[in-house]
Structures are given as structure tokens and as C-alpha cells.
Amino acid sequence: MSVRRTAAPPATERGAGPLRRRLGRAVLLAYAAALLLPGPGLWLRRDHALPLGGAGTLPVPVAPLLLSLVLFAAGLQVPLAALGGLLRRPEALLAGLVLHLSIPLLAIPAVAFLLRRTPDTDGGSGLVTAMILVVAMPVAAGATVWTGKGDGDQPTMVGLVLASTLLSPLTVPLVVGALLPLLGGGYGDRLAQVERTTHGGFALAGVVLPCAAGVLCRLALPAPPLRRVLETVVPAALAGSLLLTYVNASGALGSFLARPRPLLLAAALAVAALVCLLSFTVGRGAARLLRLDAPAASSLTLACGMNNSSASAVLISTALPDKPHLLLPVLAYGLLQKTAANRVVTRSG
């Protein structure tokens, strides 16, 4: 395979470069838009259908489609020759998987211990439940966007997203089951139900297939058509990632605005900040211990700190529809992990 096929065409950077350089500010604007104008985001969260005349209707799930676009673009940008190198030197990949499984077992008990000393009637079990569903999720697909922004190791990041997602039908029930004893107030029973029904099919259809399609598209296309596809898809995926952030934030902030609870918001921010700080710190420390180069170290740090908060929000909405306030720590973690990711890629860039 020629070098021309494995390197991203320069025209791609002309299309996506300005947005990548301002990605941190753009994320903050997406959250601000969700706070000030949540209506369109709430509408996009609902199920929609495209009429097909006499043939019926075609479901159009907006959020899953946006996630698929982000993952397709990530796979499309992976230099295929570098995937072989990833298998020959899998230190970052293996370390990322081990840490991604270990961090919840270290961070959540510490958070639960601290919350039990608060005056909350359920001992903070609601917030702990939300954080369990965040940190048990696979590596966030959006981490590939931040890796691209900071010129990180994209093959390692895509490998971590795919591997953690493929393993999630095993790892998510394992992590959730190990942390159930920390919960009270009926949250343990509700979360056990989530554990039994967690998302093996979603992992395949929602994450693995779009990313694999991007890799296969890169393999099949000659260089000139590939360049044109990248010029279109990569900027669209960046915009889609921001729109997905807005849609998810609208869902959480909509319930909060309907019934403001300032103390709960403060607690959610504090808990999310603690878990986020621990996760990114462990990732950075592991990268230094393994003496990884800057791109691989950046990807490992992002993989440790960035979890699929979109999937967490879906699970909370499904399993605990009567407790929409639990979306607040998920929203807070989503904002904090993107802020931390911006600092990681800025320092490594």
C-alpha cells in the first residue's frame, strides 16, 4: 500500500481544520444553546419517521445516525497500514482496555464513601447510580474527534473504541454487578435490571458496523475519490458531533429547567468532576509509566477519561424514566470530559 493511500489528504484539513481548532469553544456553545434553546434538541431526541408513500414509513433515529456518522468518519481516517503496527505494538491498546475496566472499580467506591457523609436521604445512591452507568460504558466515539483535533494516534483510539465496545456485553454487566452493593434506596434492583438487558446489539449495530464501514470504504476507494469523500465526510462528522452534544444536553437540561434543583446540580458537578479528574489522571500516569510517545499517550489518556455518555443517557431514560434528574451528572460528566479532552490535545498538539 502506498504512502499516499495511508495519509490523510491535505484538503481534508482545509475543510475540517478551522472547526477542529475551535472545537472546545464550539462544544461550550452547544451546551449554551441547549440551555437557552432546548426545544429543537428535545424534538430531535424524539422518534421520527420518513413517509415512503404506500410502502409505509422509515424510522429516522437522529441521535444514532449522528453517532454512526462520527464513527464512519473515524474509520475512514484510519491509516490501514498503521493498524498492523497497532497489533505489533499493542501496549497502548491493552493498557487502555485494562484501565477502562479498572477505573470504575477504583473511582466509584471513593465517590460512594464521600456521598454517604452527606445529608442526602438515599446516601447519594442516585448520583452513584448515574456515575456507574457513565464509567461502565465503552470508550466514547467522540474521543476519535478529539484525537483528530490533536493529531493523536487515531488507529489506537479507533482500536480502543471498537475493542471496548465489542467487550462491553461482558464488561458492562461485570462492572455494574461489582458495584451494586454500594447502592441503596431501590437503585440496586433497578440497576440490576439494566445489567441483565445491556446493549450487546447496540454495540454491534451502533458502533462496530459504522466504524468498520469507514475502514472498508478507505480500503476500496482509489486515492482521488477517497480525497473527495474525506473532504465532505470529515467536516460533516465534526458538525454532527456538535449537534449530538446539543441533542443530549437538551434532554438533561430540559428536565432541570422544568424543576430546578440547585443543590442537586452542585452535587452532580462535584461528583462528575471528581470521577473525571481521577480518570484522566490515571490515564496520563499510565502513559508516562509505559513511556508512550506523545500521540499514543494522548489517545490512552482520552480513552481512560472519555466514556460513552450518550449511551448512559439512553439507559437512564429507559431504566429510570421517573428520575430524569439523574441525567444531570451524565450531562456534567459529558461537559467535563470534553473540557479535559481539549486540554489534553492542546498540550500534546
N, C-alpha and C positions, 0 to 999 in steps of 0.2 A: 504493500500500500504506500502510496506516495505521500510525501510531507504535505503537499497541497490539500490532500483529502482529509488529513488529520488536524489541520489547524483551522480555527475559526476565521472566515473571510473578514478582511478589514472593513468591508461595507457594513457588516453587522454592527460593529462598534459605532459607526456613524449613525445608525438608526436607533440603537438602544443606549448608547453611551451617555447622552445628556440625562436620561431618566435614571440610569444606574448611579450616576454621580450625585443625584439629588434624591436617592431612594429613601434615606432616613427622613427627610423633610416631607416627602410625599406620603409616607406612612402616617406621620403625625397629622397631615391634612385629611387623610382618610378617616382617622379616628375623630377628628374635629367635625367632619361632615356627618358622621354617624351620630354625634351628639346633637348637632344643630338641626340636621335634616334627616332623621331616621326613616321617614316614610318610604322613599324609594327602596331603601335597603330591606325593610320589612316586606315590601311587595316582592322583591326578588327572592326572598327566602321561601316564599310560598310555592307550592307545586303549580306548574303551568303546563298547558298542553297546546300543541300546534295542530289546528284542524287540517285534516287531509281529505276533505270532501266526503265522498261515500266510503272511503277506506277507514274512517274513524279519526282518531287523534294520535298524535305523537307526543309522549311526555317530554318536557324540556326542564330538567332539574338544573337550575342556573349554577348553584354553588359547585356541584360535582363536575359540571362541564368546565368551569373555570379552573378547578383543580387539575383536571385532565390536560388542559391547555398548558399549564405551568409545567407539568411533568413531561409532556411531549416535547416541549422546548428544551427541557433539561437533557433528555435523552438525545435530542438532535444535536446538542453541542458537545457531546462526549467524544473525544478523540478515540476511535476504536482501538488503535494500536496501544493506547495508554491503559486500556482495560486489561490487556495481557500483562503489563507491568504491575498493575494492581494485584493480580493473582500471584506474581512472582515475589512481590514485596507487600504482604498483606498486614503489616504491623498496625498501620493506622485503622484499617478496616476492622481487624479483630479487636483492637483496643476500644474502638468506638462502640462495637456491639456489647462488649463486656461492661463498659462503663454505663452505657444506656440502660442496661438491665440492673446494674448495681446502685446507681444514684437514687432511684426511688426508695430503695430499702434503707438508705442512709439518711436521706433528707426528710422523708415523711414522718418517721418516728420522732425526730427532733422537733418538727412543727407541732405534732400532736401533743408532745410533752409541754411545750410552751403554751398552747391554747388551753390546756386543761387548768391552767392557773388564771384564766380569765373568767369574768362573771357570766359568760355565755351559758344559757340554760342547757344546751346539749354538749357542753365542753368543747365547742369548736368542731364537732363532728361533721357539720355541713361543709365548712371550709376544707376540712381534711378530705372529705369525700371528693370535692371538686378537684383538689390538687392531685389526689390519687389518679383520677381519670385523665389528668393532664400529663403527668410524668410517666404513666404507664404506656402512653401511646407511642407509635413508631416515630422516627425522626421526621420532622416536618418537611413536606415537599418544598415549602418556601425557602428552606435552607439552601436549595440549589440556586435560587435567585441571588441570595447574598454571597454565595461562593463566586458566582459570576461577576458580581459587583467588585469584589476584592481580588480578582484573579487568583482564587484559591484552586485547590486540587479538585476539579469537577468530577473526574472518574471516581475518586474516593468518596465524594459526597453522594453521588448517584448510587454508588455501591452500598453505602450506609442506608440510604433511603429504601432501596429495594430489599436489602437483606433484613433490616429491622421490620419492614412490612411483611415480608414472607414469613418471618418467625413470629409475628405478632399473634396469630391464633394460639400459639403456645405460651409466649412470654407475657401477654396481657393478662390472661387468667392466672398465671403463676404469680405475677406481681400483685394483682388485686387480691388474690386469695391469701397471700402472705401478710397483707396489710389490713385485712378485715377485722382482726381482733382489736385494732386501735379505735374502732368506731362504736358509737352508741346511738341511742335515740331512734332506733329502727333503720338507720342508714346502712348498717351492715347487711341486713336482709335485702334491702333494695339493691345494694351494690353486688351482692352475690348473684342476683338475677341478671345483672349486666354481665357478670363474669361468665355465666352459662351461655349467653347469647352473643358474645362479642364477635366481631366483624371479620371472619375469615373470607367471606365472599366479597366484602367491600375492599379488602386488601388486594385481592386479585384484580377485580374489575376497575377499582378506583385509582390504584397506584401502579401496580406492576404492568398492566397492559398498556396504558398510555406511554409510560417511560420506555418500554420495550419497542413500541411502535416508532418512537422517535429515533432509537438506535438503529432499527431496521431501515427506516427512511434514509438515514445518513449513509448506511451501507449500500443502498440500492441506487441512490441518485448520483449521476456524474457531477463533477465539480461546479460547472456553471449553473445548472438548476438548483443544486444544493445551496449555492450562494444566494440565489434569489429567494429560496424558501426561508433561509435564515434571516434575510433582511426583513421579511414580513413577520415570521412567527415569533422571533425573539422579542421585538418591541411589543407585539400583541400580548405575549405571555407576561411581560413586566406590568403592562396595564391591567391584565386580568388578575394578577396577584394583588394589585392595589384594590381592584374592585371587590375581590373576595374578602380582603381585610375589612372593607367598608360594610359589606353584607353581614359578616359575622358580628362586627361591632354594633351594628344597628339592632340586631336581635338582643344582645345583652343590655345595651343602654336603653332600649325601648321599655323594658320591664322596670328598670331602675327609675326612669323619669316618671313612670306611672305611679310609682310608690317609692319615693326617695327614702333611703336609709343611710345617712352619712356615716354612722359608726360601722355599719357593715362594709361600706365602701373602704373606709380606712383599714379595717381588719383584712379585707381582701387584698388591698395593695401591699400591706405589710407581709402577709403570708406569701404572696406571689413573689415579692422582691427577695425574700429570704431564700426560697427554693431556687429562683433564677440565679441568684448570686452563687449559691453552693454549686449548682450545676455547671455554670461557666467556669468557676474557679477550679473545679475538679478536672474539667476538660483541658484547661490551659496547663495545669500542673502535670497532667499525664503526657501532654505533648512535649513539655520540656524534659520530663523523665525519659521519654523514648528518643529524645534528640531528633525529632522530625524536622524536616525543612519547613520553611515558612508556609508554603501553600498547603501541605498536608497538616501542619499544626493548626492552621486556620479552620480547615474542614473538620478536624477532630473536635476542636473547641465548639464549633457551631453544632455539631451532631450531639454533643453532650447537653447543650443548653436549649436546643430548639426541638420542641415536640409538636405533634400534630394537634394543635388546639382546636382546629375546625372539627376534627373527629370527636374530640372531647365534648364540644358544644352540642354536637348531634346526639351523643349518648346521654348527656344530661337532660336534654329536651325530651328524649324518648323515655328514659327510665325514671326521671323525676319531673314530670310536666307540671306538678303542683308547686315546684320550688324554683321558679325562674331566677331568683336572686343568686342561685349558685353559679349562674353564668358570669357573675362579676369577677370572681378570682380567675376564671378562664380568660376573660377579656383582659384583666390586668396582666396576667402572665403573657398573653399574646403581645401586648404592647411592650412589656419589659424585655421579652426575648428579642424582639425586633430592634429595640434600642441598643441592647447589648451586642447584638449581631453587627449593628452598624459600627460600633466601637471596635469590634474585633477585626472587621475587614478594613477599616480605616487605618488601624495600626499596622496591619500586615501588608497593606497596599503600597 
